[in-house]
Amino acid sequence: MRRRTPLPPLVLMLLICLVYTTCVVVAAEIGSDAWPETVDLDSGGLSRETFPKGFVFGTATSAYQVEGMANKDGRGPSIWDVFIKTPGLEPNNATGDVAVDQYHRYKEDVDLLAKLNFDAYRFSISWSRIFPNGTGKVNKKGVAYYNRLINYMLKRGITPYANLNHYDLPQALEERYLGWLSHKVVKDYADYADFCFKTFGDRVKNWMTFNEPRVVAALGYDNGFFAPGRCSKAYGNCTAGNSATEPYIVSHNLILSHAAAVQRYREKYQEKQKGRIGILLDFVWYEPLTRSKADNYAAQRARDFHIGWFIHPIVYGEYPKTMQEILGHRLPKFTNKEVKMVKGSMDFVGVNQYTAYYMYDAHQGKPKVLGYQQDWNASFACMDDPGNVTFAKGLHDTTRINYYKAYITQLKRAIDDGANVEGYFAWSLLDNFEWRLGYTSRFGIVYVDYKTLKRYPKMSAYWFKQLLSKNKH
């Protein structure tokens, strides 16, 4: 992906920013609402009126992180259910079996969204709750749950944004043909997506195929840090895998799965249902550490391998030239038919924005064992760990408020400068199961007591309520 290359006219990218807070909040017990609604919280001059008419403010979660009922009501296991059962992998042996029980408490959570003046909720659908075996028989109880959730959101004036996959591939497909490593997954995923369009598309008008497929490919198959935990032994404690090839095979199948689902939607449902479909990608920006040509090239390699890996094929129908040159035969190629399907396969792109890093040229020879991260031939600088905050600061999450305020201020500047941004979704509505961190990290604007599962809006929740208070539609 070249930094200043214009997009072709046929693709108009509508950016939906889902921002992940960078602070880590220590767990705390709260006996009552920490912040009364009367507290005046500085919005830094931001308000709903300062944004374009129709600009959407929402929050987001994912199925495995919040739903619970992981092995009940007909849901089949996902690769995460199996992966995290490895002894010692999760803090306090945490699982998503209960999570924060949104399966039963969805009305309470949607009521919170309405009370806090949000417009929309981005949730994900658990593939294995719909198809316990990945394909075949439909789990009617799972379908009924999502119908209840969607209907209640609409009843409360909250617009549903449905994401079809957030890391949780059905375990049955992993066992059947190694999941994302097999081309067979493309049709199975498209069939699953087709069912969701047909079943929920009369009410859901905003679809996303994947959340952060790069994370699935890189963390699942390069260092084994995420499910299904595959990698070369040099890069992680894995029992199987090949970091030199598997991340690229997986990413290829993820891109084809995305494009096949988009094709199904456009050909069968979009005209009648009047909806849109896109994808959510994780964005980290990379700047050169110095003005040297070597560091500039290093930063560009990082951008190509991180951002360009997925967005470049979806826009242009091919991988970045940098990746093609470095990887050679290790990088799969799209057929002419696949290029036509992949190119332009989005109505919008969701930008999951994290942070930025300075990069410098690694000056390293060819590694003994090839892998995705080593292929960048670039090194990170200035990676200070802020560490945990104090109990009091965790309870009064001013750090989170300052982050949101600063980010939304800059987002507003980008819009004023002509960026086509139509919405902002804050991660996350609730404290929840944070993957390999278990329940030790609290990203929510709503505190959850994990013993009672009671919800308590944090100071940041009331900040959003105040920010969005006027002209709520």
C-alpha positions in Angstrom: 0.0 0.0 0.0 1.6 3.2 -1.1 1.1 6.1 1.2 -0.2 8.7 -1.2 -1.8 6.4 -3.9 -5.3 7.6 -4.6 -8.2 5.1 -4.3 -9.8 4.1 -7.6 -13.1 5.9 -8.2 -15.2 2.7 -7.8 -14.2 2.3 -4.2 -15.4 4.9 -1.7 -14.1 4.0 1.8 -16.3 5.1 4.6 -14.3 4.9 7.8 -15.8 3.6 11.0 -13.3 4.0 13.7 -13.3 1.6 16.6 -10.8 2.8 19.1 -9.1 0.6 21.7 -8.0 2.5 24.9 -4.4 2.1 25.7 -4.6 2.3 29.5 -4.8 -0.8 31.7 -7.3 -0.6 34.6 -6.8 -2.6 37.8 -9.8 -4.7 38.9 -11.8 -3.0 41.6 -15.0 -3.7 43.6 -17.7 -1.1 43.4 -20.7 -1.0 45.6 -22.8 1.6 43.8 -22.7 3.8 40.7 -19.3 5.6 40.9 -20.4 8.7 39.1 -23.7 10.5 39.4 -25.2 11.8 36.2 -24.9 15.4 37.5 -21.1 15.4 37.3 -19.9 18.0 34.8 -17.2 16.4 32.6 -15.0 18.4 30.3 -15.7 17.4 26.7 -12.9 19.6 25.3 -15.3 21.5 23.1 -16.7 18.3 21.5 -20.4 17.7 21.2 -22.7 15.8 18.9 -23.4 19.1 17.1 -19.8 19.5 16.1 -20.0 16.4 13.9 -21.8 16.1 10.6 -25.5 15.3 10.6 -26.1 11.6 10.9 -22.6 10.8 12.3 -22.9 7.6 14.3 -21.6 7.1 17.8 -21.5 3.6 19.1 -19.7 1.0 21.2 -18.6 -2.5 20.4 -18.1 -6.0 21.8 -17.5 -9.5 20.5 -19.4 -12.7 21.0 -16.9 -14.8 22.8 -15.8 -11.9 25.1 -19.3 -11.1 26.4 -22.0 -13.7 25.7 -21.1 -16.6 27.9 -23.3 -19.8 27.5 -20.3 -21.1 25.5 -21.2 -24.8 25.8 -25.0 -24.4 26.3 -28.1 -23.9 24.3 -26.7 -25.8 21.4 -23.6 -23.8 20.8 -20.6 -25.8 19.4 -17.0 -25.0 20.6 -14.9 -22.5 18.8 -11.1 -22.7 18.4 -10.8 -20.4 21.4 -12.8 -22.7 23.7 -10.3 -25.5 23.0 -7.1 -23.3 22.9 -7.6 -21.6 26.3 -8.1 -24.9 28.0 -4.3 -25.4 27.8 -3.0 -25.4 31.4 -1.3 -22.2 32.4 -2.3 -20.3 29.2 -4.8 -18.0 30.8 -4.5 -15.9 34.0 -6.4 -17.7 36.7 -7.4 -20.3 34.1 -10.0 -17.9 32.7 -12.5 -18.9 30.0 -15.4 -17.4 28.1 -17.8 -20.0 29.4 -19.7 -17.3 31.4 -17.9 -14.1 30.3 -20.2 -11.3 31.3 -23.4 -13.3 30.4 -24.8 -11.0 27.8 -26.7 -14.0 26.5 -29.1 -13.4 29.4 -28.4 -9.8 30.2 -28.6 -8.3 26.7 -31.6 -6.1 27.6 -29.8 -4.6 30.5 -26.8 -3.9 28.2 -28.9 -2.4 25.4 -30.7 -0.3 28.0 -27.3 1.1 29.0 -26.5 2.0 25.4 -29.7 3.9 25.2 -29.3 5.6 28.6 -25.8 6.7 27.6 -27.1 8.3 24.4 -25.3 6.0 21.9 -26.7 5.4 18.4 -25.4 2.0 17.6 -23.9 -1.2 18.9 -21.4 -3.4 17.1 -21.7 -7.0 18.2 -20.4 -10.2 16.6 -22.2 -13.4 15.8 -20.7 -16.6 17.0 -20.5 -18.9 14.0 -20.6 -22.0 16.1 -23.7 -20.8 17.9 -25.5 -20.8 14.6 -23.8 -23.8 13.1 -22.4 -26.0 15.9 -20.5 -28.1 13.4 -19.5 -25.2 11.2 -21.9 -26.4 8.5 -25.0 -28.5 8.3 -27.7 -28.4 11.0 -28.7 -25.0 12.3 -29.0 -24.4 16.1 -32.4 -22.7 16.4 -31.7 -21.5 20.0 -28.7 -19.6 18.7 -30.7 -18.0 15.9 -33.4 -17.1 18.4 -30.9 -15.4 20.7 -29.6 -13.1 17.9 -33.2 -12.4 16.9 -34.0 -11.3 20.5 -30.8 -9.1 20.6 -31.5 -7.4 17.3 -35.2 -6.9 18.0 -34.5 -5.3 21.4 -31.8 -3.0 20.0 -34.3 -1.7 17.4 -37.0 -1.4 20.1 -34.6 0.9 22.1 -33.5 2.9 19.0 -30.0 1.3 18.8 -28.8 0.5 15.3 -27.3 -3.0 14.9 -23.9 -3.3 13.3 -23.3 -7.1 12.9 -19.8 -8.6 12.6 -19.8 -12.1 11.3 -16.5 -13.3 12.8 -14.3 -12.1 15.6 -11.5 -14.7 15.9 -14.0 -17.6 16.8 -13.8 -20.2 14.1 -15.9 -23.4 14.8 -13.6 -26.0 16.3 -15.3 -28.6 14.1 -13.8 -27.0 11.0 -10.3 -26.9 12.6 -10.6 -30.7 13.2 -12.1 -31.4 9.8 -9.6 -29.6 7.5 -7.4 -27.4 9.7 -9.7 -24.4 9.5 -8.3 -21.3 7.9 -5.4 -23.3 6.4 -7.8 -25.0 3.9 -9.4 -23.4 0.9 -12.5 -25.4 1.9 -13.3 -22.8 4.5 -14.1 -20.2 1.9 -17.3 -21.8 0.8 -18.3 -22.8 4.4 -17.8 -19.3 5.6 -19.8 -17.9 2.6 -22.6 -20.3 3.4 -22.6 -19.2 7.0 -22.6 -15.5 6.0 -25.4 -16.2 3.5 -27.6 -17.7 6.2 -27.1 -14.6 8.4 -27.9 -12.3 5.6 -31.1 -14.2 4.9 -32.1 -14.5 8.5 -31.2 -11.2 10.0 -30.8 -8.9 7.0 -34.3 -7.6 7.1 -33.3 -5.7 10.2 -29.5 -5.5 10.0 -28.3 -3.0 7.4 -24.6 -2.8 8.4 -22.5 -5.9 8.0 -18.9 -6.7 8.6 -17.3 -9.9 7.5 -14.3 -10.0 9.9 -12.8 -8.3 12.8 -9.0 -8.0 12.4 -8.2 -10.9 10.1 -4.5 -9.9 10.3 -4.5 -10.8 14.0 -5.9 -14.2 13.2 -3.2 -14.9 10.7 -0.3 -13.3 12.6 -1.0 -14.2 16.2 -2.7 -17.6 15.4 -0.1 -18.9 12.9 3.2 -16.9 13.3 3.8 -16.9 17.0 0.9 -19.0 18.3 -0.2 -16.5 20.8 -3.8 -16.7 19.7 -5.9 -19.7 18.7 -5.3 -22.1 17.2 -1.8 -21.7 18.5 0.3 -22.8 15.5 3.9 -21.6 14.7 7.4 -22.7 14.1 9.1 -23.8 17.3 11.6 -20.9 17.1 8.8 -18.3 17.6 6.5 -19.8 20.2 5.5 -22.8 22.3 3.6 -24.6 19.5 3.2 -28.3 18.8 2.6 -27.7 15.1 2.8 -25.0 12.4 5.1 -23.2 10.0 5.6 -19.4 10.6 7.2 -19.0 7.1 4.1 -20.1 5.1 1.0 -20.6 7.3 0.3 -16.9 8.1 0.1 -16.1 4.3 -2.0 -19.2 3.5 -4.4 -18.2 6.2 -4.6 -14.6 5.2 -5.3 -15.6 1.6 -8.2 -17.8 2.7 -9.5 -15.1 5.0 -9.5 -12.5 2.2 -11.2 -15.0 -0.2 -13.8 -15.8 2.5 -14.5 -12.1 3.0 -14.8 -11.5 -0.7 -17.0 -14.6 -1.2 -19.4 -13.3 1.5 -19.5 -9.9 0.0 -20.2 -11.4 -3.4 -23.1 -13.4 -1.9 -24.5 -10.3 -0.2 -24.3 -8.1 -3.3 -25.8 -10.7 -5.7 -28.6 -12.1 -3.5 -29.5 -9.6 -0.8 -28.2 -6.0 -1.1 -30.6 -4.6 -3.6 -33.6 -5.9 -1.6 -32.4 -5.3 1.9 -30.7 -1.9 1.2 -27.7 -2.7 3.4 -24.0 -2.3 3.2 -21.1 -4.6 3.9 -17.4 -4.0 4.9 -14.6 -5.3 6.9 -12.8 -4.3 10.2 -9.0 -4.1 10.0 -6.5 -3.3 12.7 -4.5 -0.2 11.9 -1.1 0.7 13.4 0.8 3.5 11.8 4.6 3.3 11.4 7.0 6.2 11.1 10.7 6.1 10.4 12.9 6.6 13.5 15.3 8.8 11.5 15.2 10.5 8.2 17.6 8.0 6.7 16.5 6.2 3.5 17.0 2.8 5.3 14.6 3.7 8.1 12.0 5.1 5.7 12.1 1.9 3.8 11.8 0.0 7.1 8.7 2.0 8.0 7.2 1.4 4.6 7.8 -2.4 4.9 6.0 -2.3 8.3 3.1 -0.5 6.8 2.9 -2.9 3.9 3.1 -6.0 6.0 0.7 -4.8 8.6 -1.9 -2.5 6.9 -1.3 -3.3 3.3 -1.5 -7.1 3.8 -5.3 -7.0 3.8 -6.4 -3.5 2.6 -4.3 -3.5 -0.5 -5.8 -6.7 -2.1 -9.3 -5.6 -1.2 -8.8 -2.2 -2.9 -6.4 -3.2 -5.8 -6.8 -7.0 -6.2 -3.2 -7.9 -5.3 -0.8 -7.9 -2.4 1.7 -4.9 -1.9 4.7 -5.1 -4.2 7.0 -5.1 -1.2 5.4 -8.3 0.1 5.5 -9.9 -3.4 9.3 -9.1 -3.7 10.3 -10.3 -0.2 8.1 -13.4 0.0 8.3 -14.7 -3.5 6.7 -18.2 -3.8 5.7 -18.1 -0.1 2.9 -15.6 -0.9 -0.1 -17.2 -2.5 -1.5 -15.6 -5.7 -5.1 -14.7 -6.6 -6.4 -16.2 -9.8 -7.9 -13.8 -12.4 -11.4 -14.9 -11.2 -10.5 -14.3 -7.6 -9.0 -10.9 -8.4 -12.4 -9.8 -9.8 -14.1 -11.1 -6.7 -11.6 -9.5 -4.2 -11.0 -6.1 -5.8 -13.4 -3.5 -4.5 -15.1 -6.0 -2.1 -16.2 -3.4 0.5 -18.7 -0.6 0.9 -16.8 0.7 3.9 -13.8 -0.2 6.0 -13.7 -0.2 9.8 -10.5 1.2 11.2 -9.6 -0.4 14.5 -7.1 2.2 15.6 -4.4 1.4 18.1 -1.3 3.5 18.1 1.9 4.4 16.2 5.5 3.2 16.3 8.8 4.4 15.2 10.7 1.8 13.0 14.3 1.5 12.1 16.1 -0.8 9.6 17.0 -4.0 11.3 20.4 -4.5 9.5 19.9 -8.3 9.9 20.9 -11.1 7.7 18.5 -13.8 6.6 17.0 -15.4 9.7 17.6 -19.1 10.3 13.9 -19.7 10.6 11.6 -17.6 8.4 8.5 -16.1 9.9 6.0 -13.3 9.3 7.4 -10.8 11.8 11.0 -11.5 10.6 9.9 -10.9 7.0 9.5 -7.2 7.8 13.2 -6.8 8.4 12.4 -3.8 10.6 12.7 -3.2 14.3 10.5 -1.3 16.8 11.7 1.7 18.8 10.1 3.7 21.7 8.0 0.9 23.1 7.6 1.9 26.7 5.1 -0.1 28.8 2.9 2.3 30.9 2.2 -0.5 33.4 -0.9 -0.8 35.6 -2.5 2.2 37.0 -3.4 2.7 40.7 -6.7 1.5 42.2 -8.0 5.0 42.5 -7.2 5.8 38.9 -8.8 2.6 37.7 -12.0 3.5 39.5 -12.0 7.1 38.2 -10.9 6.4 34.7 -9.7 9.9 33.7 -6.9 8.3 31.6 -9.5 6.7 29.4 -11.5 9.9 29.1 -8.4 11.8 28.1 -7.6 9.2 25.5 -11.1 9.4 24.0 -11.2 13.2 24.1 -7.8 13.4 22.4 -8.6 10.9 19.8 -12.1 12.2 18.9 -10.7 15.7 18.7 -8.2 14.6 16.1 -10.8 12.5 14.4 -12.9 15.7 14.1 -10.0 17.6 12.6 -9.6 14.8 10.0 -13.3 15.1 9.1 -12.9 18.9 8.8 -10.0 18.3 6.5 -12.1 16.2 4.2 -11.8 12.6 5.5 -14.9 10.6 4.8 -15.6 9.3 8.3 -19.1 8.4 9.2 -19.0 6.9 12.6 -17.0 6.2 15.8 -17.3 3.1 17.9 -15.6 3.0 21.3 -14.1 -0.3 22.5 -15.6 -1.5 24.6 -19.1 -1.2 26.1 -18.2 -3.6 29.0 -15.3 -5.0 30.8 -15.0 -8.5 29.5 -12.9 -11.6 28.6 -9.8 -10.0 27.0 -8.4 -13.0 25.2 -4.9 -13.9 26.5 -5.3 -11.4 29.4 -8.4 -13.1 30.7 -10.2 -10.9 33.1 -7.2 -9.0 34.3 -7.6 -6.0 31.9 -10.6 -3.8 31.9 -11.3 -2.0 28.6 -15.0 -1.2 29.2 -16.7 2.1 29.8 -19.0 0.0 32.0 -17.4 -1.8 35.0 -18.5 -5.4 35.5 -18.3 -7.0 38.9 -17.2 -10.5 37.8 -18.6 -12.1 40.9 -22.2 -10.8 40.6 -22.0 -9.6 36.9 -23.6 -6.4 37.9 -22.9 -3.4 35.6 -21.7 0.0 36.9 -21.1 2.8 34.4 -17.6 4.3 34.8 -16.8 8.0 34.7 -16.0 7.6 31.0 -19.5 6.3 30.4 -21.0 9.5 31.8 -18.5 11.5 29.8 -20.0 9.9 26.6 -23.5 10.5 27.9 -22.8 14.2 28.3 -20.9 14.4 25.0 -23.9 12.8 23.1 -26.7 14.4 25.1 -28.1 16.9 22.6 -30.3 16.3 19.7 -30.3 12.5 20.3 -32.2 10.8 17.5 
